[in-house]
């Protein structure tokens, strides 16, 4: 598997809003937009990676 690195620029508001979204989204949301449970779990895993990166940058809503 090839690994890719993403570099994006967000305003503080965009980062905060997306961190809030990732805090609130759950497996059911991913599952509703996935072709099967395996894809939903992969989507969830990626969402958690992005959430962790936002938290590391100081955007970690409670």
C-alpha positions in Angstrom: 0.0 0.0 0.0 1.3 3.5 -0.9 1.2 6.1 1.8 0.3 9.7 1.0 0.9 12.9 2.9 -1.6 15.7 2.8 -0.8 19.3 3.5 -3.8 21.6 3.8 -4.3 25.2 4.9 -7.3 26.0 7.0 -8.4 29.1 8.8 -8.8 28.7 12.6 -12.5 28.7 12.2 -12.4 25.9 9.5 -10.2 23.8 11.7 -12.4 24.3 14.7 -15.6 23.6 12.8 -14.1 20.4 11.3 -12.8 19.3 14.7 -16.4 19.7 16.0 -17.8 17.7 13.1 -15.3 14.9 13.8 -16.2 14.9 17.5 -19.9 14.4 16.6 -19.7 12.0 13.7 -20.1 8.3 14.5 -20.0 4.9 12.9 -23.7 5.2 11.9 -22.9 8.3 9.9 -20.0 6.7 8.1 -22.0 3.5 7.6 -24.8 5.4 5.9 -22.3 6.7 3.4 -20.2 3.5 2.8 -20.8 0.6 0.6 -20.2 -1.9 3.4 -19.1 -2.1 7.1 -15.4 -2.6 6.1 -15.4 0.7 4.2 -17.2 2.5 7.0 -14.6 1.3 9.5 -11.8 2.5 7.2 -13.5 5.9 6.9 -13.9 6.1 10.7 -10.2 5.3 11.1 -9.2 8.1 8.7 -11.5 10.5 10.4 -9.8 9.7 13.7 -6.4 10.3 12.2 -7.6 13.8 11.0 -9.2 14.4 14.4 -5.9 13.6 16.1 -3.9 15.9 13.8 -6.3 18.7 14.5 -6.0 18.0 18.3 -2.2 18.1 18.0 -2.6 21.5 16.3 -4.6 22.8 19.2 -8.2 22.1 17.9 -9.6 19.5 20.3 -13.2 20.3 21.3 -14.5 18.6 24.4 
